[in-house]
Amino acid sequence: MARRTLTNPASNAAAEMFFPEAAAAAKRKRRSTLDLPETKVGKFEPAETKSRRVQLLMQPSLHERLKAAATAQGTSFNDYVHKVLEKSLENNEE
């Protein structure tokens, strides 16, 4: 739950009275970050709201090749690796 302060007018009724524009903007921002999945062209948006962190060791040459491929597609390294892993699993399930 958000802390009630004058700097966070979306969570403070008194601040909403005195700063209605700031309160409305804070509510829009909070609402937009909670709506999943967002639709961004060329970017993976997970349907799940939680993620798992994985530490993966790989050869530097493989890392550079993946990074270059992600850059060429205009996506982040994480999104690219995620897509590659999903595609690999789909191919193995067939």
C-alpha positions in Angstrom: 0.0 0.0 0.0 1.3 3.4 -0.9 2.4 5.7 1.9 0.2 8.7 2.5 2.2 11.9 1.9 1.7 15.2 0.1 4.2 14.0 -2.4 2.0 11.1 -3.3 -1.4 12.8 -3.8 -3.0 9.6 -5.3 -3.0 8.1 -1.8 -4.0 11.1 0.3 -7.5 12.5 0.3 -6.4 16.0 1.6 -3.7 16.2 -1.1 -6.4 15.3 -3.7 -8.4 18.3 -2.6 -5.5 20.8 -3.0 -3.7 19.2 -5.9 -6.4 17.5 -8.1 -4.2 17.6 -11.3 -1.3 15.9 -9.5 -3.6 13.3 -8.0 -5.2 12.5 -11.3 -1.8 12.2 -13.0 -0.5 9.9 -10.2 -3.6 7.7 -10.5 -3.2 7.4 -14.3 0.5 6.5 -13.9 -0.3 3.8 -11.3 -3.2 2.4 -13.4 -1.0 2.3 -16.6 1.7 0.3 -14.8 -0.7 -2.2 -13.4 -2.5 -3.0 -16.7 -1.0 -6.2 -18.2 -0.2 -7.1 -20.8 0.7 -3.9 -22.5 0.8 -3.8 -26.3 4.2 -2.7 -27.5 5.2 -3.5 -31.1 8.2 -5.9 -31.2 8.4 -6.3 -27.4 7.5 -9.4 -25.5 4.9 -8.8 -22.9 4.3 -11.7 -20.5 0.7 -12.7 -19.6 1.9 -13.6 -16.1 2.4 -10.8 -13.5 5.3 -12.4 -11.7 8.7 -13.4 -13.0 11.5 -15.7 -11.8 15.1 -14.5 -11.8 17.6 -17.0 -13.3 21.3 -16.8 -13.1 22.8 -18.3 -16.3 26.4 -18.9 -17.1 27.3 -18.8 -20.8 30.4 -18.4 -23.0 31.2 -14.8 -23.8 31.0 -15.6 -27.5 27.5 -16.9 -27.2 26.5 -13.9 -25.1 27.8 -11.5 -27.8 26.0 -13.4 -30.6 22.7 -13.2 -28.6 23.2 -9.6 -27.8 23.9 -8.7 -31.5 20.8 -10.7 -32.6 18.7 -8.8 -30.0 20.0 -5.5 -31.2 19.4 -6.4 -34.8 15.7 -7.2 -34.0 15.4 -4.0 -31.9 14.5 -5.8 -28.6 16.2 -6.2 -25.3 18.6 -9.0 -24.6 16.1 -10.4 -22.0 13.2 -10.3 -24.4 15.2 -11.9 -27.2 16.4 -14.8 -25.0 12.9 -15.3 -23.7 11.5 -15.6 -27.3 14.3 -18.0 -28.3 13.7 -20.3 -25.3 9.9 -20.3 -25.9 10.4 -21.1 -29.6 12.8 -23.9 -28.7 10.3 -25.4 -26.3 7.5 -25.2 -28.9 9.7 -27.0 -31.5 10.5 -29.7 -29.0 6.9 -30.2 -28.1 5.8 -30.9 -31.7 
